């Protein structure tokens, strides 16, 4: 008979057992379930809700059961439905009837959300560590490329010259915000739901604050209905992971473009590339493509769980069992993508000459040419028009601005002098942009140092 089967006269249909069971996927919560149960029974003994000697026997049995599971000595039973009932059933088999006292003062409803919160807290920290590893690689790339000039783009059209350091540090800032979102999610996950019971707490004199202290929660959930029906923390985490994957996907798209024959800005290491079954010359950026593709998978988890929760009345409903597969899959996908993406970047070759040549075409110095005229007291809008005419002239005559003679410049505006060539050199265009947030070598070195300190501070919070 099932642990909840006292009210029933017939056994559950076999297909119903399989359909209702979640042990296939929630078995990964065994450690959190046991540790949560140890804290719960410790509190039950402290509060004299059950005899202290019974609490000690149960606690010892749970500790032994944890070791059994980790040593692969336990087989979970689908008829026991989920990890919570499996643990209780195995405990009773191990220590006898006293094990039936473990569930005093709690419900599976508050137990399952406790396990999920404990699990997500650990996973958030693990994911943060993986993001930090990626951030360190980006910093290393930036340090070595503060003078690597490349074209910056808008609308995928060449716009202005920047450096490769400046470009990769844009992703550094995005990933910093991702860490901030993970931190915020952690804070809202870190409230103890245990003690909420099925939805209305219990008549037993629980000490919820004590359990929160044992399990390292910041506080307790203040409304028992909300505690058991809340899955905001799962949705918020998947949303944070979706944002993180979006940033990896955008970066992947650029990696794919840059290693194409049309760009040749980078070359991926052979260990992080694949070939073709028919075309022997191919070297494909499959890792970047898969990261880009798996982003949709994480988005799907987010939309799926939002849709599941959107119409549920308070409090607990069985629909909420769907939170686990969506959340687990999003976490697994991100933890799969981050290390391999990091190593792909770490091992790629940067073709500095190709980047520099790319920055030299497409009139990326046109804005600087206009600024040159402005600094000689021509209004910017008039300067814009003058340079526009020069660009059109260059297009019609297959030239770049730096190829024009001074006479050609003066034919459009007499303001131009020999110093125009220095003003529109790629090095000047980059290093004169010495505003905070800009691409100059001086400013990039300053920002890199600031972000190295940021990384050290984040690591301290984890260690």
C-alpha positions in Angstrom: 0.0 0.0 0.0 1.2 3.5 -0.8 2.1 5.7 2.2 -1.0 7.8 1.5 -3.3 4.9 0.6 -5.4 4.6 3.8 -8.4 6.3 2.2 -8.4 4.2 -0.9 -10.0 0.8 -1.6 -8.4 0.0 -4.9 -4.8 0.0 -6.1 -3.8 2.7 -8.6 -3.9 1.8 -12.2 -0.4 0.8 -13.5 -0.5 3.5 -16.2 -1.6 6.1 -13.6 1.4 5.1 -11.4 3.7 5.8 -14.4 2.0 9.0 -15.4 1.9 10.3 -11.8 5.4 9.4 -10.9 8.2 11.9 -11.0 11.0 9.7 -9.6 12.6 9.5 -13.1 13.7 13.1 -12.9 13.3 14.3 -9.3 15.7 11.5 -8.0 18.5 14.1 -8.4 17.0 15.8 -5.4 17.9 12.9 -3.0 20.6 14.8 -1.2 18.5 17.9 -0.6 15.5 15.8 0.5 17.6 13.9 3.0 19.4 17.0 4.4 16.1 18.8 4.6 14.6 15.8 6.5 17.5 15.8 8.8 17.0 19.4 9.7 13.2 18.8 10.1 13.6 15.9 12.4 16.3 17.7 14.4 13.7 20.4 15.0 11.0 17.9 15.9 13.2 16.4 18.6 14.3 19.9 19.9 10.6 20.9 20.2 9.6 17.7 21.9 7.1 17.0 19.0 8.6 13.5 18.8 10.9 11.9 21.5 14.5 12.9 21.1 15.6 9.3 21.0 13.3 8.8 18.0 14.7 11.9 16.3 18.2 10.6 16.8 17.4 7.2 15.3 15.7 8.8 12.3 18.6 11.2 11.8 21.1 8.4 11.9 19.0 6.3 9.5 18.8 9.2 7.0 22.6 9.7 7.2 23.1 6.0 6.4 20.6 6.2 3.6 22.4 9.1 2.0 25.6 7.0 2.0 23.7 4.0 0.5 22.4 6.1 -2.3 25.8 7.7 -3.1 27.3 4.2 -3.1 24.7 3.0 -5.6 23.2 0.5 -3.1 19.6 1.8 -3.5 17.0 1.2 -6.2 14.2 3.7 -6.4 10.6 2.5 -6.8 8.3 4.0 -9.4 5.3 3.0 -7.3 6.5 5.3 -4.5 6.0 8.2 -7.0 8.7 10.7 -6.1 11.9 11.1 -4.3 10.2 12.2 -1.1 8.1 9.1 -0.7 11.0 6.9 -1.9 13.2 8.3 0.9 10.6 7.8 3.5 9.8 4.3 2.3 13.5 3.4 2.3 14.0 4.9 5.7 11.1 2.8 7.2 12.6 -0.3 5.7 15.9 0.6 7.2 14.9 1.6 10.8 11.4 0.3 11.2 8.2 1.9 12.4 9.9 4.9 14.0 10.7 6.1 10.5 7.0 6.8 10.1 7.4 9.8 12.5 9.6 11.7 10.1 6.7 13.3 8.2 5.2 14.8 11.4 4.4 18.5 10.9 5.1 18.7 7.2 3.5 17.9 3.8 5.0 16.9 0.5 3.9 20.3 -0.7 6.3 22.2 1.5 8.9 19.5 1.3 9.1 19.6 -2.5 9.6 23.3 -2.7 12.2 23.1 0.0 14.1 20.6 -2.0 13.9 22.6 -5.1 15.0 25.8 -3.4 18.0 24.0 -1.8 18.9 22.5 -5.2 18.7 25.8 -7.0 20.8 27.6 -4.5 23.6 25.1 -5.2 23.1 25.3 -8.9 23.2 29.0 -9.0 26.6 29.0 -7.3 27.9 26.4 -9.8 26.7 28.4 -12.8 28.2 31.6 -11.4 31.5 29.9 -11.2 31.3 28.8 -14.8 30.4 32.4 -15.8 33.3 33.7 -13.9 35.6 31.4 -15.7 34.3 32.7 -19.0 34.7 36.3 -17.8 38.4 35.6 -16.9 39.0 34.3 -20.4 37.4 37.4 -21.9 39.6 39.6 -19.7 42.7 37.7 -20.9 41.7 38.1 -24.5 41.1 41.8 -23.9 44.4 42.3 -22.2 46.2 41.0 -25.3 44.2 42.9 -27.8 44.0 46.6 -26.6 45.8 47.5 -29.9 44.1 45.0 -32.2 42.0 47.3 -34.4 38.9 45.9 -36.1 35.7 47.4 -37.6 32.8 48.0 -35.4 29.4 47.5 -36.9 25.9 48.8 -36.9 23.2 47.1 -39.0 26.0 44.6 -39.8 27.6 47.4 -41.9 31.0 48.8 -41.0 30.6 51.8 -38.8 33.7 52.9 -36.8 37.0 51.4 -35.9 37.3 49.9 -32.5 39.6 47.2 -30.9 39.0 43.6 -30.3 39.4 44.2 -26.6 36.6 46.8 -26.8 34.3 44.3 -28.6 34.8 41.3 -26.3 34.5 43.5 -23.2 31.0 44.4 -24.4 30.1 40.7 -23.7 31.9 41.0 -20.4 29.5 43.7 -19.3 26.5 41.6 -20.4 27.7 38.6 -18.4 28.3 40.8 -15.4 24.6 41.7 -15.5 23.8 37.9 -15.8 25.7 37.3 -12.6 23.7 40.1 -11.0 20.5 38.5 -12.1 21.7 35.1 -10.7 22.5 36.9 -7.4 19.0 38.4 -7.3 17.4 35.1 -8.0 19.4 33.5 -5.2 18.1 36.1 -2.7 14.5 35.4 -3.6 15.1 31.6 -3.6 16.7 31.7 -0.1 13.4 31.7 1.9 12.4 28.6 3.8 9.0 27.2 2.9 9.2 24.2 5.2 6.5 24.5 7.9 3.9 25.7 5.5 2.4 22.2 5.5 -0.1 21.4 2.7 -1.2 25.1 2.7 -2.2 26.2 6.2 0.8 25.3 8.4 0.3 22.9 11.4 -0.9 22.7 15.0 2.5 21.4 16.1 4.9 24.0 17.7 7.4 24.1 14.8 10.5 26.3 15.1 10.8 27.3 11.5 13.5 29.9 12.1 15.7 27.1 13.6 15.2 25.0 10.5 16.1 28.0 8.4 19.3 28.4 10.4 20.2 24.7 10.0 19.7 24.8 6.2 21.3 28.2 5.7 18.2 30.1 4.6 18.0 33.9 5.1 14.4 33.9 6.4 11.2 31.9 6.3 8.2 32.3 3.9 5.7 34.5 5.7 2.6 33.1 4.0 2.0 29.4 4.0 -0.3 29.5 0.9 2.3 31.4 -1.1 5.1 29.1 0.2 3.6 26.0 -1.4 2.2 27.5 -4.5 5.2 29.7 -5.4 7.4 28.7 -8.3 8.5 32.3 -9.1 12.1 31.3 -8.1 12.1 28.6 -10.8 10.7 30.9 -13.4 13.1 33.7 -12.4 16.1 31.4 -12.6 15.1 30.1 -16.1 14.6 33.7 -17.2 18.1 34.6 -15.9 19.5 31.6 -17.7 17.6 32.6 -20.9 19.2 36.0 -20.8 22.6 34.3 -20.3 22.0 32.0 -23.2 20.9 35.0 -25.3 24.3 36.6 -24.7 26.2 33.4 -25.6 24.0 33.0 -28.7 24.8 36.6 -29.9 28.5 35.9 -29.3 28.2 32.6 -31.1 26.7 34.3 -34.1 29.7 36.6 -34.3 32.1 33.7 -33.9 30.4 32.0 -36.8 30.7 35.1 -39.0 34.3 35.9 -38.0 35.6 32.4 -38.8 34.0 32.4 -42.2 36.1 32.9 -45.4 34.4 36.2 -45.9 35.8 37.6 -42.6 38.7 35.4 -41.5 39.0 37.5 -38.3 39.5 34.3 -36.2 40.3 30.7 -36.6 38.8 28.1 -34.2 41.1 25.4 -32.8 40.7 22.0 -34.5 39.6 20.5 -31.1 36.6 22.8 -31.2 35.6 22.4 -34.8 34.1 19.7 -37.0 34.4 18.6 -40.6 32.1 17.6 -43.4 31.2 14.0 -44.4 31.5 15.0 -48.1 33.5 18.2 -48.4 37.0 17.6 -47.2 37.9 21.3 -47.0 35.3 22.2 -44.4 36.1 23.3 -40.8 32.7 24.0 -39.2 32.0 26.1 -36.1 29.6 23.5 -34.7 30.1 24.4 -31.1 29.0 28.0 -31.6 26.1 26.8 -33.7 25.0 24.4 -31.1 25.2 27.0 -28.3 23.1 29.3 -30.6 20.6 26.5 -31.1 20.4 25.4 -27.5 19.4 28.9 -26.6 15.9 28.1 -28.0 15.8 25.1 -25.7 16.2 27.2 -22.6 13.6 29.7 -23.9 11.3 26.8 -24.4 11.7 25.8 -20.7 10.8 29.3 -19.7 7.7 29.7 -21.8 6.6 26.2 -20.9 6.8 26.8 -17.2 5.2 30.2 -17.4 2.3 28.7 -19.3 1.9 25.9 -16.8 1.7 28.3 -13.8 -0.3 31.1 -15.4 -3.8 29.8 -14.6 -3.3 27.8 -11.4 -5.5 28.6 -8.4 -4.0 28.7 -5.0 -2.5 26.7 -3.4 -0.7 23.5 -4.6 -1.7 21.7 -7.8 -0.2 18.7 -9.4 0.6 20.8 -12.5 3.5 22.1 -10.5 5.3 18.8 -10.9 6.2 20.2 -14.3 8.5 22.7 -12.8 11.3 20.2 -12.4 11.9 18.9 -15.9 11.8 22.5 -17.3 14.2 23.8 -14.6 16.5 20.8 -14.6 16.8 20.9 -18.4 17.6 24.6 -18.5 20.2 24.2 -15.8 21.8 21.2 -17.5 21.8 23.0 -20.9 23.6 26.1 -19.5 26.1 24.0 -17.6 26.8 22.0 -20.7 27.3 25.2 -22.9 29.4 27.4 -20.6 32.6 25.3 -20.2 32.9 24.3 -23.9 32.1 27.8 -25.1 34.8 29.2 -22.7 37.4 26.7 -24.0 36.5 27.5 -27.6 37.2 31.2 -27.0 40.4 30.4 -25.0 41.9 28.4 -27.8 40.9 30.4 -30.9 43.5 32.2 -33.0 42.9 35.9 -33.6 44.0 37.2 -37.1 45.0 40.7 -36.2 46.0 41.7 -39.7 42.6 40.6 -41.2 40.9 42.7 -38.5 43.0 45.7 -39.2 42.4 45.4 -43.0 38.7 45.1 -42.3 38.7 48.3 -40.3 40.4 50.1 -43.2 37.5 49.5 -45.6 33.9 50.8 -45.5 34.9 54.4 -44.5 35.0 53.6 -40.8 36.9 56.9 -40.3 34.2 59.1 -41.9 32.9 60.3 -38.6 36.4 61.3 -37.6 36.8 63.2 -40.8 33.6 65.1 -40.0 34.9 65.7 -36.4 38.1 67.1 -38.0 36.0 69.8 -39.7 34.0 70.5 -36.6 37.2 71.1 -34.6 38.0 73.7 -37.3 34.7 75.5 -36.4 32.5 74.1 -39.2 29.0 73.2 -37.7 28.6 69.4 -37.4 25.7 69.2 -39.8 27.6 71.0 -42.5 30.7 68.8 -41.8 28.5 65.8 -42.1 27.3 66.9 -45.6 30.9 67.6 -46.7 32.1 64.2 -45.7 29.1 62.6 -47.3 30.1 64.2 -50.6 33.7 62.9 -50.2 32.5 59.4 -49.5 30.3 59.5 -52.6 33.3 60.7 -54.6 35.4 57.9 -53.2 32.7 55.3 -54.0 32.6 56.5 -57.6 36.3 56.5 -57.9 37.1 53.3 -56.0 39.1 55.1 -53.3 39.2 55.4 -49.5 39.3 58.7 -47.6 43.0 58.1 -46.7 43.8 57.6 -50.5 42.6 61.0 -51.5 45.0 63.8 -52.3 44.9 67.1 -50.5 43.7 68.8 -53.7 40.8 66.4 -53.9 39.9 67.3 -50.3 40.2 71.0 -50.9 38.0 70.7 -54.0 35.1 70.0 -51.6 36.2 72.2 -48.7 39.1 74.6 -48.4 39.3 73.9 -44.6 41.2 70.7 -45.2 45.0 70.7 -44.5 47.8 68.1 -44.3 46.7 67.2 -40.8 43.6 65.4 -42.1 45.6 62.3 -42.7 46.7 62.0 -39.1 43.2 62.8 -38.0 41.7 59.9 -40.0 44.3 57.2 -39.3 42.8 54.2 -37.7 45.0 54.5 -34.6 43.9 58.1 -34.1 40.3 57.2 -34.6 40.6 54.6 -31.8 42.9 56.2 -29.3 41.3 59.7 -29.4 38.1 58.1 -28.1 39.5 58.3 -24.6 36.1 58.7 -22.9 35.1 56.2 -20.2 33.5 53.3 -22.1 35.5 54.1 -25.2 38.0 51.9 -27.2 41.2 53.8 -26.6 44.1 51.7 -25.3 44.4 53.9 -22.2 40.7 53.6 -21.4 40.5 49.8 -22.1 43.4 49.2 -19.7 41.6 51.2 -17.1 38.4 49.3 -17.6 40.2 45.9 -17.7 41.8 46.6 -14.3 38.4 47.7 -12.9 36.8 44.4 -14.0 39.7 42.4 -12.7 38.9 43.8 -9.3 35.3 43.1 -9.9 36.0 39.4 -10.6 38.2 39.1 -7.5 35.3 40.5 -5.4 32.8 38.1 -6.9 35.0 35.2 -6.3 35.3 36.2 -2.6 31.5 36.0 -2.2 31.6 32.4 -3.5 34.7 31.2 -1.6 
